[in-house]
Amino acid sequence: MLSRRYLWEFAFWGLLLGCAFIFPFRLPLLTQILITGLFAFSLDVALGYAGILTLGHAAFFGLGAYTVGLLATHGWGEPLSGLLAAFLVGGFAGALCSSLLIRGSDLTRLMITVAVCLLLTEAARQLSGLTGGTDGLSGLEIWPVLGWFEFDFFGRTAFYYTYGVVLLAFLLLRYFLRSPFGLALAGIAQNPHRMRALGASVGQRLAAAYILSAAWAGLAGGLLAQTTQFVGVETMSFERSAEVLIILILGGTRVLYGGFVGAAIYLLLRDQFASLSPQYWMLGLGVVLIAVAMSRQNGVLGIIRHQGRRQD
């Protein structure tokens, strides 16, 4: 028999797929939830599992988006190879930054990630001949998936394509986190000095975790560019980095589905609050975040687990 954990996982992904049939006119929102959830999950690898403080993770997300956008503007709009390129560019950028991050203190890491994010954002603004500047890259021509399924106006292909890619990316990253590598990361996050005493290579594992995190963020950015067929400077802005951090805290860190749950709650509440008050929608989200923080639990999933333990 399947354990309760796997039953919940089947229920989660089945619910997402079922929502596509129940709410066929909300497919773009569901697609955004999947992409944002994958982005938040990639941040959780660095922040939650490896304990690397970062406030500039949108840099890798934006690099992945611009990789797909630039390929499309130069005549190459094949989706799968574009995603692979976004994945590799994100991972390469993470590798360049990892050598700096593993040597500094928490404050140093925080400042480096913010600086990288701000520098890349400004570079995207200034290099208007390449990136489109503040106007971005619009009207990207993305080819049909596998040569058959064109991206339609209602977002059907975009949703099912995103669903398949995100599910595969999630399962692969979950495999790494549940492997001995992931267990070593958990030990490093709790007590790096003890792990060094046990002979573990702390620096190499932290660098590998950061590279994985950056690569998956680049993949999420590439998905956003393909499904919206637009890339703007805001994809790598500091505001997006702060937003995804809020989403992760809302859902719960060091929890596999924390990023996805946080993305669903954040985007759905933002949509509802914005329809009620386009000017003051952030006030409603602020109240929700304060309520979650005052619960003293690890996000919404932490609250659910706490209530489950109390009932048992």
Secondary structure by P-SEA (a helix, b strand, c coil): cccaaaaaaaaaaaaaaaaaaacccaaaaaaaaaaaaaaaaaaaaacccccccccccaaaaaaaaaaaaaaaaacccccaaaaaaaaaaaaaaaaaaaaaaaaccaaaaaaaaaaaaaaaaaaaaaacccccccccccccccccccccccccccaaaaaaaaaaaaaaaaaaaaaaaacaaaaaaaaaaacaaaaaaaccaaaaaaaaaaaaaaaaaaaaaaaaaaaacccccccccaaaaaaaaaaaaaacccccaaaaaaaaaaaaaaaaaaaaccccaaaaaaaaaaaaaaaccccaaaaaaaaaaaac
